[in-house]
Amino acid sequence: MSAAAYDRKIRGIMDRSGRLRPEQLDQATEISLRDRVQLAVTLTENGLVSERDLAGLIAREANLPPVELDTIEIDPAAIALVDRADAEANGLIPLSKIGSLLTVAFSDPFSLPVLDHLRTQTGCDLRPVVAAPAAIRRVVIAIYRRDEQKMEELLGAKEGDIEVSSHDTDLASIDLADGGDGEEESKIVKAVNTILFEAASDRASDIHIEPFERSTRVRFRKDGVLSQVHELGKGTHNAIISRLKIMGQLDIAEKRRPQDGKFQIRVNGRQIDLRLSILPTVHGEKAVMRLLDSSNLVLSLEDLGFETQCLEQLRRAIAAPYGMILVTGPTGSGKSTTLYSVVSELKTEGDNFVTVEDPVEYQLDGVNQVPVNVKRGLTFATALRSILRQDPDVIMIGEIRDTETLDIAIKAALTGHLVLSTLHTNDAPSTITRMIQMGIDPFLVASSTVLVAAQRLARKLCTHCKKIVDVPKARLIEIGMTATEAADARVYSAVGCTKCNQGYKGRFAVLEVLEVSDKVKEIIVKGGNEMDVRRAAIETGMITLRRAGLANARRGLTSIEEVLRISTADEQRPLNPYKGVLDRKQAADDDSRSED
């Protein structure tokens, strides 16, 4: 119902009630037209009728129950279903939600289009009640103000020097103030910039903006663990997602399909690339951003924190003139950083280094980096075929995802090229069997593969608050230490202080290195399974992820709990499946020392 029609309806109700004289109604109508407010609001604000009486008269006309909003506790779950713009424009306020039944107070219960729109928007059956227009307007401001206060708390954070641009080839600039014409839009622009600034300042690797039924949660991933930094009102969520879509050059009208975008920010002189992923969920679209800060890139193998033996094995492998070196592990385990460090160490003016990546995470001087573009037909496999015609010496493949790419990589490794790549497997031995399961002949796997390294990132204990804990010797042996190691082990646990994040500060790489020795090659060619490969690798000196982690726990760099967290793949088997092998090696070492 239009504003004029609603005013005529209210005048008719008041005229039939006999509460006011005709001249009083005329005067109130003139005031409402002059001030451009509803007649119902003019009547109550000028004391011509009380809010309670007006609500009763409208309710009787509509045959609905009246309510006094000041005496009702409003359910946040109901508020979360309706945007502030709809509540203000249509003069309504959601009161409660029980199952699929939504109780809503209307100032204009006669507008059927509004009721139909609300049913469609909320997906609920409606139970309409009536409240005075002025009361609804007052409660809408009070209730939705809580969202604004949370936004203002966010805006109170120091925004700092932040610039944003798209990450397309032309690097077109995005004006930070270009968030819309209104005050609300400019608040959203500033809020998004502040979230980005906080994440960059905290050295977060990821930002999660997650919609739930009653609120929006903002979390940062720091040192591999997510923690909540803000909780915003649900009414701000769609605007924040729309702003991010604009920055990532995505379709703001598309809300049903996932979208991926990218852009850059510059914070206090640091240039940071962001990868944006939008995913529809039950309560709205979730946004996740990966922050790639080139200033944090470690390009020295020594600085990654590998065990001495593992570092020596890796260096032997990359010194090989040809062959394939694979780094495996889950997303976010530092595989790309390790490969970049290897390329940086190998890079010379006399060699041709080419990479194919999806996407190119960091740009390296002197290295030809090719970004995958599946939409244009440039896949890993097609790029590799072209690269092999570019006279390469060292080839880095961002990820081997299919048999075709793996087949080309192996052929390249067998024809005089050093090939570096990653695979998603749990540990080093399972990588061998994974390649065979992908259809590669075991002989080719054995002949081409020089080394497989499984990697995880473990959190470092805070040096200011860590404390020694007493762990039973039997437990230490159970999780992977030898009896000799457990006898004099000094282990620490996380405490937490103002200088760290729940007892941890920073991360280091833990590596499980499998050198494809003659013994391992023999087992592969004979069709040995993963357990056979693992047993042979341990007997020839491989340090498992669990034991590499425990070595760092013994020297106080990390905790036992963190070691168990990053080596859960080992826990799917018996915790110490090769205890006999380890004990024999320990006994041999003890005998050797006693003879000396």
C-alpha positions as CSV (number, residue, x, y, z in Angstrom):
1,M,0.0,0.0,0.0
2,S,1.4,3.4,-1.0
3,A,2.0,6.1,1.7
4,A,-1.0,8.2,0.5
5,A,-3.3,5.2,0.5
6,Y,-2.1,4.2,4.0
7,D,-2.8,7.8,5.3
8,R,-6.3,7.6,3.8
9,K,-6.8,4.3,5.6
10,I,-5.7,5.7,8.9
11,R,-7.9,8.8,8.5
12,G,-10.9,6.5,7.7
13,I,-10.2,4.4,10.9
14,M,-9.9,7.5,13.0
15,D,-13.0,9.1,11.5
16,R,-15.1,6.0,12.2
17,S,-13.8,5.7,15.8
18,G,-15.1,9.2,16.6
19,R,-11.9,9.9,18.7
20,L,-11.1,13.1,16.9
21,R,-13.1,16.0,15.5
22,P,-12.9,16.5,11.7
23,E,-11.0,19.7,12.1
24,Q,-8.4,17.9,14.3
25,L,-8.0,15.3,11.5
26,D,-7.6,18.0,8.9
27,Q,-5.0,19.8,10.9
28,A,-3.0,16.5,11.5
29,T,-3.2,15.7,7.8
30,E,-1.8,19.1,6.9
31,I,1.1,18.6,9.3
32,S,1.9,15.1,8.0
33,L,2.0,16.5,4.4
34,R,4.2,19.4,5.4
35,D,6.6,17.3,7.4
36,R,6.4,14.4,5.0
37,V,5.7,11.8,7.7
38,Q,2.9,9.3,8.1
39,L,-0.4,10.5,9.4
40,A,-0.3,7.8,12.1
41,V,3.1,9.2,13.3
42,T,1.8,12.7,13.4
43,L,-1.3,11.6,15.4
44,T,0.8,9.9,18.2
45,E,3.7,12.5,18.3
46,N,1.2,15.4,18.7
47,G,-0.7,13.6,21.5
48,L,-3.9,13.3,19.5
49,V,-4.1,9.6,20.2
50,S,-1.8,7.2,22.2
51,E,0.3,4.5,20.5
52,R,-1.6,1.8,22.4
53,D,-5.1,3.2,21.3
54,L,-3.9,3.6,17.7
55,A,-2.6,0.1,17.5
56,G,-5.9,-1.2,19.0
57,L,-7.9,0.7,16.3
58,I,-5.8,-0.6,13.4
59,A,-5.8,-4.1,14.9
60,R,-9.6,-4.1,15.2
61,E,-9.9,-2.9,11.6
62,A,-7.6,-5.7,10.4
63,N,-9.0,-8.3,12.7
64,L,-5.5,-9.0,14.2
65,P,-4.1,-8.9,17.7
66,P,-2.4,-5.6,18.9
67,V,1.0,-5.7,20.7
68,E,3.0,-3.2,22.8
69,L,6.5,-3.5,21.6
70,D,8.1,-1.9,24.7
71,T,6.9,-4.9,26.8
72,I,8.1,-7.7,24.4
73,E,11.5,-9.4,24.4
74,I,12.5,-9.7,20.7
75,D,14.1,-12.8,19.4
76,P,17.5,-12.2,17.6
77,A,16.8,-15.3,15.4
78,A,13.8,-13.5,14.0
79,I,15.7,-10.2,13.5
80,A,18.4,-12.0,11.6
81,L,15.8,-13.0,8.9
82,V,14.9,-9.5,7.9
83,D,17.3,-6.7,6.7
84,R,17.0,-3.3,8.3
85,A,16.1,-1.7,4.9
86,D,13.0,-3.9,4.6
87,A,12.0,-3.3,8.2
88,E,12.3,0.5,7.8
89,A,10.7,0.7,4.3
90,N,7.7,-1.5,5.2
91,G,7.1,-0.5,8.8
92,L,7.6,-3.9,10.4
93,I,9.6,-5.7,13.0
94,P,10.1,-9.5,13.4
95,L,9.3,-10.5,17.0
96,S,9.8,-14.3,17.3
97,K,10.4,-17.5,15.4
98,I,9.1,-20.9,16.4
99,G,9.8,-23.5,13.9
100,S,8.7,-22.1,10.5
101,L,6.3,-19.7,12.1
102,L,7.5,-16.1,12.2
103,T,5.6,-13.5,14.3
104,V,5.9,-10.0,12.8
105,A,4.5,-6.7,14.0
106,F,3.2,-4.5,11.2
107,S,2.2,-0.8,11.2
108,D,0.3,-1.5,7.9
109,P,-1.2,-5.0,8.0
110,F,-3.4,-4.2,5.0
111,S,-0.5,-4.3,2.4
112,L,-0.7,-7.8,0.9
113,P,2.4,-7.3,-1.3
114,V,4.5,-6.6,1.7
115,L,3.3,-9.8,3.4
116,D,3.9,-11.9,0.3
117,H,7.4,-10.4,-0.1
118,L,8.2,-11.2,3.5
119,R,7.0,-14.8,3.2
120,T,9.3,-15.2,0.1
121,Q,12.3,-13.6,1.7
122,T,12.2,-15.5,5.0
123,G,10.7,-18.8,3.8
124,C,8.4,-18.8,6.9
125,D,4.7,-18.8,7.5
126,L,3.7,-15.4,9.0
127,R,1.7,-14.6,12.1
128,P,1.0,-10.9,11.7
129,V,0.3,-8.6,14.7
130,V,-0.2,-4.9,14.8
131,A,1.9,-2.1,16.5
132,A,1.8,1.6,16.2
133,P,4.0,3.0,13.4
134,A,6.0,5.3,15.8
135,A,6.7,2.3,18.1
136,I,7.9,0.1,15.2
137,R,10.2,2.9,14.0
138,R,11.7,3.4,17.5
139,V,12.3,-0.3,18.0
140,V,13.8,-0.8,14.5
141,I,16.4,1.9,15.3
142,A,17.1,0.4,18.7
143,I,17.4,-3.2,17.6
144,Y,19.4,-2.7,14.4
145,R,21.6,-0.1,16.1
146,R,23.3,-3.1,17.8
147,D,24.7,-4.0,14.3
148,E,25.9,-0.5,13.8
149,Q,27.6,-0.4,17.1
150,K,29.5,-3.6,16.3
151,M,30.5,-2.0,13.0
152,E,31.6,1.1,14.7
153,E,33.8,-1.0,17.1
154,L,35.4,-2.5,14.0
155,L,35.8,0.9,12.4
156,G,37.5,2.1,15.6
157,A,40.5,0.0,14.8
158,K,43.5,1.8,13.2
159,E,43.0,1.5,9.4
160,G,46.6,2.6,8.5
161,D,48.0,3.1,5.1
162,I,46.1,0.8,2.8
163,E,45.7,0.9,-0.9
164,V,43.7,-1.6,-3.0
165,S,44.0,-2.5,-6.6
166,S,42.7,-5.4,-8.8
167,H,45.1,-8.1,-9.6
168,D,44.3,-8.4,-13.3
169,T,47.0,-7.9,-15.9
170,D,46.2,-4.2,-16.2
171,L,46.3,-3.7,-12.4
172,A,43.4,-1.2,-12.7
173,S,43.1,0.9,-9.6
174,I,40.1,0.6,-7.3
175,D,39.1,3.8,-5.4
176,L,38.6,2.9,-1.8
177,A,35.9,5.5,-1.5
178,D,34.0,4.0,-4.4
179,G,31.7,2.0,-2.2
180,G,28.4,3.8,-3.0
181,D,26.8,7.2,-2.6
182,G,25.4,6.8,0.9
183,E,26.9,6.9,4.4
184,E,26.2,3.2,5.0
185,E,28.2,2.3,1.9
186,S,31.2,4.3,2.9
187,K,31.1,2.6,6.3
188,I,31.2,-0.8,4.6
189,V,34.1,0.3,2.5
190,K,36.0,1.4,5.6
191,A,35.1,-1.8,7.5
192,V,36.4,-4.0,4.7
193,N,39.6,-2.0,4.5
194,T,40.0,-2.3,8.3
195,I,39.6,-6.1,8.2
196,L,42.3,-6.3,5.5
197,F,44.6,-4.0,7.4
198,E,44.2,-6.0,10.7
199,A,44.9,-9.3,8.9
200,A,48.0,-7.9,7.2
201,S,49.3,-6.3,10.4
202,D,48.7,-9.6,12.3
203,R,50.6,-11.6,9.6
204,A,47.5,-13.7,9.1
205,S,47.6,-16.2,6.2
206,D,43.8,-16.4,5.7
207,I,40.6,-14.3,6.4
208,H,37.3,-16.1,6.8
209,I,34.0,-14.1,6.7
210,E,31.3,-16.5,7.7
211,P,27.5,-15.9,7.8
212,F,25.4,-17.6,10.5
213,E,21.8,-17.4,11.5
214,R,22.2,-14.5,13.9
215,S,25.6,-12.9,13.1
216,T,28.6,-12.8,10.9
217,R,31.9,-14.1,12.2
218,V,35.3,-12.8,11.1
219,R,38.2,-15.1,11.7
220,F,42.0,-14.9,10.9
221,R,44.3,-17.9,10.5
222,K,47.5,-17.2,12.3
223,D,50.3,-19.8,12.7
224,G,48.0,-22.3,11.1
225,V,45.1,-22.0,13.5
226,L,41.8,-20.0,13.1
227,S,40.7,-17.5,15.8
228,Q,37.8,-15.2,15.9
229,V,38.5,-11.5,15.8
230,H,35.1,-9.9,15.2
231,E,31.4,-10.8,15.4
232,L,29.2,-8.4,13.3
233,G,25.5,-8.1,12.9
234,K,23.9,-10.1,10.2
235,G,22.6,-7.0,8.6
236,T,26.1,-6.0,7.4
237,H,27.0,-9.3,5.8
238,N,25.6,-8.8,2.3
239,A,27.1,-5.4,2.0
240,I,30.6,-6.7,3.0
241,I,30.4,-9.6,0.5
242,S,29.3,-7.2,-2.3
243,R,32.3,-4.9,-1.5
244,L,34.7,-7.8,-1.7
245,K,33.2,-9.0,-5.0
246,I,33.7,-5.5,-6.4
247,M,37.3,-5.6,-5.3
248,G,37.8,-9.1,-6.8
249,Q,36.0,-8.1,-10.0
250,L,33.3,-10.7,-9.5
251,D,29.6,-10.7,-10.4
252,I,27.8,-9.1,-7.4
253,A,24.4,-10.3,-8.7
254,E,25.5,-14.0,-8.7
255,K,24.7,-15.5,-5.3
256,R,24.0,-19.1,-6.1
257,R,27.4,-20.2,-7.5
258,P,30.9,-20.2,-6.1
259,Q,33.2,-17.5,-7.5
260,D,37.0,-16.9,-7.4
261,G,38.8,-13.6,-7.7
262,K,42.0,-11.8,-6.8
263,F,43.2,-8.3,-6.0
264,Q,46.2,-6.6,-4.3
265,I,46.5,-4.4,-1.3
266,R,49.4,-2.3,-0.1
267,V,49.7,-1.9,3.6
268,N,52.4,0.4,5.0
269,G,54.5,-0.2,2.0
270,R,54.1,-4.0,1.9
271,Q,52.4,-5.3,-1.3
272,I,50.1,-8.3,-0.5
273,D,48.2,-10.4,-3.1
274,L,44.8,-11.8,-2.0
275,R,43.0,-14.8,-3.5
276,L,39.3,-14.4,-2.9
277,S,36.8,-17.3,-2.8
278,I,33.1,-16.9,-2.5
279,L,30.9,-19.9,-1.5
280,P,27.1,-20.0,-1.0
281,T,26.1,-21.5,2.3
282,V,22.8,-22.0,4.1
283,H,22.9,-18.5,5.8
284,G,24.5,-16.6,3.0
285,E,27.8,-16.3,1.1
286,K,31.0,-17.1,2.8
287,A,34.2,-15.3,1.8
288,V,37.7,-16.7,2.3
289,M,40.8,-14.7,1.4
290,R,44.4,-16.1,1.2
291,L,47.0,-13.5,1.9
292,L,50.3,-13.9,0.0
293,D,52.9,-11.5,1.4
294,S,56.1,-11.5,-0.6
295,S,57.9,-9.8,2.3
296,N,57.3,-13.0,4.4
297,L,58.7,-15.3,1.7
298,V,61.6,-17.3,3.0
299,L,64.0,-18.2,0.2
300,S,66.7,-19.9,2.2
301,L,66.5,-23.6,2.9
302,E,68.4,-23.1,6.2
303,D,65.7,-20.8,7.5
304,L,62.9,-23.2,6.9
305,G,63.9,-25.2,10.0
306,F,64.5,-28.7,8.5
307,E,66.3,-31.3,10.5
308,T,70.0,-31.4,9.5
309,Q,69.8,-34.9,8.0
310,C,66.7,-34.0,6.0
311,L,68.3,-30.8,4.7
312,E,71.4,-32.8,3.6
313,Q,69.2,-35.3,1.8
314,L,67.2,-32.6,0.0
315,R,70.4,-30.8,-1.0
316,R,71.8,-34.1,-2.4
317,A,68.6,-34.5,-4.5
318,I,68.6,-31.0,-6.0
319,A,72.2,-31.4,-7.0
320,A,71.2,-34.3,-9.3
321,P,71.4,-33.4,-13.0
322,Y,68.0,-34.8,-13.7
323,G,65.1,-36.6,-12.1
324,M,61.9,-35.7,-10.2
325,I,61.7,-34.3,-6.7
326,L,58.2,-34.2,-5.1
327,V,57.0,-32.3,-2.0
328,T,53.7,-33.5,-0.6
329,G,51.3,-32.5,2.1
330,P,48.0,-30.8,2.7
331,T,47.0,-27.3,1.6
332,G,48.9,-24.7,3.6
333,S,51.8,-26.9,4.6
334,G,54.4,-24.8,3.0
335,K,55.1,-26.9,-0.1
336,S,55.2,-24.0,-2.5
337,T,57.6,-22.1,-0.2
338,T,59.9,-25.1,-0.1
339,L,59.9,-25.3,-3.9
340,Y,60.5,-21.6,-4.3
341,S,63.5,-21.9,-1.9
342,V,64.9,-24.8,-3.9
343,V,64.6,-22.8,-7.1
344,S,66.2,-19.8,-5.5
345,E,69.1,-21.9,-4.3
346,L,69.6,-23.6,-7.7
347,K,69.1,-20.5,-9.8
348,T,72.1,-19.5,-11.9
349,E,72.5,-17.3,-14.9
350,G,73.6,-20.3,-17.0
351,D,70.4,-22.3,-16.6
352,N,66.9,-21.9,-17.9
353,F,64.3,-22.1,-15.1
354,V,60.6,-22.3,-16.0
355,T,57.6,-22.8,-13.7
356,V,53.9,-23.5,-14.4
357,E,51.7,-22.5,-11.5
358,D,48.0,-22.0,-10.6
359,P,48.2,-19.3,-9.7
360,V,51.7,-17.7,-9.6
361,E,52.0,-17.0,-5.8
362,Y,55.3,-15.1,-5.8
363,Q,57.3,-13.6,-8.6
364,L,61.0,-14.7,-8.7
365,D,63.6,-12.7,-10.6
366,G,65.3,-14.6,-13.4
367,V,62.6,-17.3,-13.5
368,N,60.1,-17.7,-16.3
369,Q,56.7,-18.2,-14.5
370,V,53.7,-19.4,-16.5
371,P,50.2,-19.0,-14.9
372,V,47.6,-21.7,-15.7
373,N,44.5,-20.5,-17.4
374,V,42.0,-23.4,-17.8
375,K,39.3,-21.2,-19.4
376,R,41.7,-20.4,-22.2
377,G,42.9,-23.9,-22.6
378,L,46.3,-23.5,-20.8
379,T,46.3,-26.4,-18.4
380,F,49.3,-27.9,-16.5
381,A,49.6,-30.5,-19.2
382,T,49.5,-28.2,-22.2
383,A,51.8,-25.7,-20.6
384,L,54.3,-28.5,-19.9
385,R,54.3,-29.6,-23.5
386,S,55.2,-26.1,-24.6
387,I,57.8,-25.7,-21.8
388,L,59.7,-28.8,-23.0
389,R,60.1,-27.0,-26.3
390,Q,61.6,-24.0,-24.5
391,D,65.0,-25.6,-23.7
392,P,64.5,-25.8,-19.9
393,D,67.0,-27.0,-17.4
394,V,64.8,-26.9,-14.3
395,I,61.0,-27.2,-14.4
396,M,58.8,-26.4,-11.4
397,I,55.2,-27.7,-11.7
398,G,52.9,-26.0,-9.1
399,E,50.9,-29.2,-8.6
400,I,50.4,-32.6,-10.3
401,R,46.7,-33.1,-10.4
402,D,46.1,-35.7,-13.1
403,T,47.8,-38.7,-14.9
404,E,48.5,-36.7,-18.0
405,T,50.6,-34.1,-16.1
406,L,52.3,-36.8,-14.1
407,D,53.2,-38.7,-17.3
408,I,54.7,-35.6,-18.9
409,A,56.6,-34.8,-15.8
410,I,58.1,-38.3,-15.5
411,K,59.2,-38.2,-19.2
412,A,60.8,-34.8,-18.7
413,A,62.7,-36.2,-15.6
414,L,63.9,-39.1,-17.7
415,T,65.1,-37.0,-20.6
416,G,67.6,-34.8,-18.8
417,H,65.5,-32.3,-16.8
418,L,65.3,-31.6,-13.1
419,V,61.5,-31.5,-12.3
420,L,60.2,-30.1,-9.0
421,S,56.5,-30.5,-8.1
422,T,53.9,-31.2,-5.4
423,L,51.3,-33.8,-4.8
424,H,48.5,-34.1,-2.2
425,T,49.4,-37.2,-0.2
426,N,49.7,-37.9,3.5
427,D,53.3,-39.0,3.7
428,A,56.3,-39.8,1.5
429,P,55.9,-43.6,1.0
430,S,52.2,-43.2,0.0
431,T,53.3,-40.9,-2.8
432,I,55.1,-43.7,-4.5
433,T,52.0,-45.9,-4.4
434,R,49.8,-43.0,-5.4
435,M,51.7,-42.5,-8.7
436,I,51.4,-46.2,-9.5
437,Q,47.7,-46.0,-8.8
438,M,47.4,-43.1,-11.2
439,G,48.6,-45.5,-14.0
440,I,52.3,-45.0,-14.1
441,D,54.5,-48.1,-14.6
442,P,56.4,-48.9,-11.4
443,F,59.7,-49.1,-13.3
444,L,59.2,-45.5,-14.6
445,V,58.3,-44.3,-11.0
446,A,61.5,-45.9,-9.7
447,S,63.7,-44.6,-12.5
448,S,62.5,-41.0,-12.5
449,T,61.9,-40.2,-8.8
450,V,65.0,-39.0,-6.9
451,L,63.3,-37.9,-3.6
452,V,59.9,-37.5,-2.0
453,A,59.5,-35.1,0.9
454,A,56.3,-34.9,3.0
455,Q,56.0,-31.6,4.8
456,R,54.0,-30.1,7.6
457,L,54.2,-26.7,9.4
458,A,54.5,-27.0,13.2
459,R,53.9,-24.1,15.6
460,K,56.9,-22.9,17.7
461,L,56.5,-22.6,21.5
462,C,56.6,-19.1,22.8
463,T,60.0,-18.6,24.5
464,H,58.5,-16.3,27.1
465,C,55.9,-18.6,28.6
466,K,56.6,-22.2,27.7
467,K,57.0,-24.6,30.7
468,I,58.5,-28.0,31.3
469,V,55.9,-30.8,31.7
470,D,56.3,-34.3,33.1
471,V,55.2,-36.9,30.5
472,P,55.4,-40.6,31.5
473,K,58.2,-42.4,29.8
474,A,55.8,-45.1,28.6
475,R,53.7,-42.4,26.8
476,L,56.8,-41.0,25.1
477,I,57.8,-44.5,23.8
478,E,54.2,-45.1,22.8
479,I,54.1,-42.0,20.5
480,G,57.4,-42.8,18.8
481,M,60.5,-42.2,21.0
482,T,63.0,-44.9,21.6
483,A,63.7,-45.9,25.2
484,T,67.0,-44.1,25.3
485,E,65.4,-40.9,23.9
486,A,62.5,-41.1,26.4
487,A,64.8,-41.6,29.4
488,D,66.3,-38.1,29.3
489,A,63.7,-36.2,27.3
490,R,62.8,-32.7,28.5
491,V,59.5,-31.6,26.9
492,Y,57.6,-28.4,27.2
493,S,53.9,-27.3,26.8
494,A,52.2,-24.2,25.7
495,V,50.9,-21.7,28.3
496,G,50.0,-18.4,26.7
497,C,50.9,-14.8,27.3
498,T,50.6,-11.3,25.8
499,K,53.5,-11.9,23.4
500,C,52.1,-15.0,21.7
501,N,49.0,-16.7,20.3
502,Q,47.8,-19.3,22.9
503,G,51.4,-20.3,23.8
504,Y,52.8,-20.4,20.2
505,K,54.6,-17.8,18.1
506,G,55.7,-18.6,14.5
507,R,56.1,-21.8,12.7
508,F,58.8,-24.1,11.2
509,A,58.8,-26.9,8.6
510,V,58.9,-30.5,9.6
511,L,60.1,-32.8,6.8
512,E,59.9,-36.5,6.1
513,V,62.4,-37.3,3.4
514,L,62.4,-40.5,1.4
515,E,65.5,-40.9,-0.8
516,V,64.7,-43.4,-3.6
517,S,67.7,-45.7,-2.9
518,D,68.5,-48.9,-4.8
519,K,66.7,-50.9,-2.1
520,V,63.6,-48.7,-2.4
521,K,63.7,-48.9,-6.2
522,E,63.9,-52.7,-6.0
523,I,60.7,-52.8,-3.8
524,I,58.9,-50.4,-6.2
525,V,59.7,-52.4,-9.3
526,K,58.7,-55.7,-7.6
527,G,55.2,-54.1,-6.8
528,G,55.7,-53.6,-3.1
529,N,52.9,-51.9,-1.2
530,E,53.2,-48.7,0.9
531,M,54.2,-50.5,4.0
532,D,57.0,-52.3,2.2
533,V,58.3,-49.0,0.9
534,R,58.0,-47.4,4.3
535,R,59.9,-50.2,6.1
536,A,62.7,-50.1,3.5
537,A,62.9,-46.3,3.7
538,I,63.2,-46.4,7.6
539,E,65.8,-49.1,7.4
540,T,67.9,-46.9,5.0
541,G,67.6,-43.9,7.3
542,M,64.3,-42.0,6.6
543,I,63.1,-39.9,9.5
544,T,59.3,-40.0,9.7
545,L,57.2,-36.9,10.3
546,R,56.4,-38.1,13.8
547,R,60.1,-38.6,14.7
548,A,61.2,-35.4,13.1
549,G,58.5,-33.6,15.2
550,L,59.6,-35.4,18.3
551,A,63.2,-34.4,17.8
552,N,62.0,-30.8,17.9
553,A,59.9,-31.4,20.9
554,R,63.0,-32.9,22.8
555,R,64.9,-29.7,22.1
556,G,62.0,-27.5,23.3
557,L,61.1,-26.0,20.0
558,T,57.5,-27.3,20.0
559,S,55.2,-29.3,22.2
560,I,54.1,-33.0,22.2
561,E,50.6,-31.9,21.5
562,E,51.7,-30.0,18.4
563,V,53.7,-33.0,17.1
564,L,50.6,-35.2,17.5
565,R,48.5,-32.6,15.7
566,I,50.7,-32.4,12.6
567,S,51.4,-36.2,12.4
568,T,47.9,-37.5,12.6
569,A,48.5,-39.7,9.5
570,D,50.9,-41.8,11.5
571,E,48.2,-42.3,14.2
572,Q,45.9,-44.1,11.7
573,R,48.4,-47.0,12.1
574,P,49.8,-48.2,15.3
575,L,51.5,-45.2,16.9
576,N,55.0,-46.8,16.6
577,P,54.6,-49.4,13.9
578,Y,58.4,-49.9,13.4
579,K,59.5,-49.9,17.0
580,G,61.6,-53.0,16.4
581,V,63.5,-51.4,13.5
582,L,64.1,-48.2,15.6
583,D,65.2,-50.1,18.6
584,R,67.7,-52.2,16.5
585,K,69.1,-49.0,15.1
586,Q,69.4,-47.5,18.6
587,A,71.1,-50.6,19.9
588,A,73.5,-50.6,17.0
589,D,74.3,-46.9,17.6
590,D,74.9,-47.6,21.4
591,D,77.2,-50.6,20.5
592,S,79.2,-48.4,18.1
593,R,79.7,-45.7,20.8
594,S,80.7,-48.2,23.4
595,E,83.4,-49.7,21.1
596,D,84.7,-46.2,20.5
